[in-house]
Amino acid sequence: MSLIPLLLLADSRLPGGTHAHSGGLEAAVAAGRVHDGETLRAFLLGRLTGVGFTAAAFAAAAALELSGGLVVGERGVQTREAAALDAEYDARTPSPAQRATSRALGRHLLCAVRAGWPGVLLDAVAGLHPDGPHHPIAFGAAAAVAGVDPGGAAEAVALGSVTGPAHAAPRLLGLDPDAVTAVLASLAAQVEQVAAAAAKAARGPVEELPAVGAPLLEIAAQQVRGGQVRFFVS
């Protein structure tokens, strides 16, 4: 596997829409649960081992299923595996606001990736749902066309589950960016562990993929959708 495609997909400057989202951090700050570096680390760790683990496993599973390309049959391009993954991830996302955010991020990600790696696979995955595929499914498809293996997809999504909110922390908390970098560096081992566990879980049956949730994030997502947002969409 070439490292360059993985770096490109994991780069926060990729126009995939994640810059507009705090991953629930804004609501946590507003509620007083996150107010300094220590509580930020706790928030990020919880996000990583919860929804980050689930998303990383689904991204790895999508990359694994789609790495051989798509089967073209009598009814055209077959996307049954990706459709099943998308449906299972939808079932693991109770909050309507979170489902909408995930599909919006998946849609934006595919638009960005299609500019670099155009092809029928991304077109087919983009058509899984009128609002776009869920973000982990889109990322797995992006990894497949870019030549990134399932383990790399899991690592990138696990890392993204903490870097996204962390990048919002200086604006929301007034923290020194260097202090935020220190927090992220302290989570490196945990990110690796979660990614490895996610990649392993991705090889099991679709219905047995991880289903770790985060009720506070789901509740916060609904509150933000109701208008309690200041800087970020979510």
N, C-alpha and C positions, 0 to 999 in steps of 0.2 A: 504494500500500500504506500502510495506517495504521501508525504506529509503535507505537501502544498495544498491539495484540495481540502484536507481536513482543516488546515489553518484558515483557508478562505471561508469555509462554512461556519467555523466557530468565531470568526471575526465579528466583533460588535458593530463594525462599520458596514457589514452586509445589509443592504436595504430591505430587511425582512420585517421591519415594523416593531422590533422589540424595544427600541429606544423610547417608544411612547408608553411603555408599561413598566410598572414598578413591582409586579408580581405579588401584590398585596402589601408591600412595605408601606405605602402611603397610608393605608387604613390602619396598619399596626402602629405607625407613628402617631396618627391622630388619636388613637385609643390609649396611647401612653404605654403600650407594651414594648416599644422599641424607642430608646432615647439616648443610647451611647454605643460605643464600640462593643462592649460586652453583650448587651441585649441584641445588637445587630447580629453578632456571631450566633447567638442562640436561635434567632429567627431564621438565619440562612441555613443552619444545620438542620432545623426542623423541616424546612422546605426541601432541602436536598434529600433527606432520608424518607420523606413522605411523597409528595407529588413529583419530586425530581426523580426518585427511583422508578415510579410508575411510568413516567414519560420516557425515561432512558430505556426501559425495557421494551416499550412499544416502538421506539425509534429503531432499536437494534433488531427487533422482530421484523419490522418493515424492510429494513436494509437486507436482512437475511432472505426474506421471501422474494424481494424484487431484484436481488443481485444477478439473477440469471436472465433478467429481462422479462418481457410479457409474452404470454402465449396468444397467438393469433389463430382463432378458430372460425367456425362457420358464422358465428355471431359477432365477429370482430375481435378486438383486443379484450382479453379476459383479465379482470382485476378482482377476482373473487377473494383472493387472500388479503389484498389491501382493503377491500370493502369490509371484510370480516374484522380486521384489525381496527378500522375506523369505527365500526359499530360497537366493538367491545370497549374502546376508549371512551366513546360517548356515554356508555353505560356506567363508566367509572367517574364521570364528571357530573355530579348531581346539580350543581349550580348552572342555571340557564346563562347567566352572565359569563361564567367561566367557559362554558361550551362555545358561546359566541366569540369570546376572545381567542380561544384556541383555534377556531376555524379561521378567524381573520388573520391570525399570525401564520397559519398554514398557507393561506391564499397568498399573502404577501411574500412569504418565503419562496413559494414556487415561482412567482413572477420574477424574483431576483435570480433564482437558480436557472430558470429557463433561458436567461440571457447568456449564461456561460456554458450550459450543457443542454441545449435544446434537444427534444426528441419525443417520441410517441409515449414513452413511459410516463414522463412528467405530465403530458397532456391527459393521459388516462387517469392518473391519480388526481389531477385537478378537477376532473369530472365526477369524482366520487360523491360529491354533495353540492347542492346549489350554492352553498355559502363557502365552499372550499373544504379540503380535508382537515382533520385535526393536525395541529402543529407537529406532534411526534411522527405521524404517518408521513407528512410532507418531508420532514427532515430525513426519515429513513429512505424515502424515494430519492431525495437529493443526494444522500450518501451513496446509494446504489449507482446512480448515473455518473457520479464524480469519482468512483473507484475507491470509496472509503468503506472499510469493512464494518461489520456490525459492532465490533468492539469499539472502533473509533467513533461510530455514531452514538453509542451509549456514553462514551467519555464526553463528547461535545455537548450532548443534551444535559447530562448531569452537571457539567461545569456551567452551562448556560442557566441552569435553574438557580444558581447563586450569583453569577456575575451580573445578570440582568437587574435584580433588586439592589445589588451592591453599587452598581453604577448610579442608581437613583439616590443612594444614601447621602452623598455630599449636598445635594440640593434639598433633600427633605430634612436632614439633621444638622446641616452645617459642619459635618465632619471633614477633617483634612483628608483629601484623596489618598495621601500616603498611609494614613491610619486605616482606611478601607482596604488598601492593598495588603496591609499586614493581616487584616482579618481574613481575607481571601487566601493568603498564603498559609494561614494556620489551618485551613480546611482542605488542603491539598490531599492529604492521606485519605480523608473521608470521601472526597470526590472519587478517588481511584477505587476505593472499596465499593462504593455504591455502583459505579460504572461496571466493575467486574461482576458484581452480583446481578445487575440488570442484564448484561450480555449473556450470562448463564441462564437466567430465567427466560430469556427470549427464545431459547431453543425448545421450550415446552409447548404444549397445546395452547392455542389462542385463548381459549376460555379459562386457562389457568395462569395467565399472565398476571403480574402484580396488580393489586387493587388497593393500594395504600392511599387514603384520603387525608384531607386537612379541613375539618369542619369550620374552624375560624377563618381560613382563607375563603371558603365558600360563602360564609355569611358576609364577610367583608366585601366580596365581589358583588353581591346583591346590593349592599349599601351604596357602594360606589356607583353602581348602575342607576340608583335612585337619585343621584345628583350630588352626593357628598364627595366629589372629586375636586382637587385643587390643581394639580400639576399633570397627573398621568391618567390614561384611559382606564387602567386597572392597577 
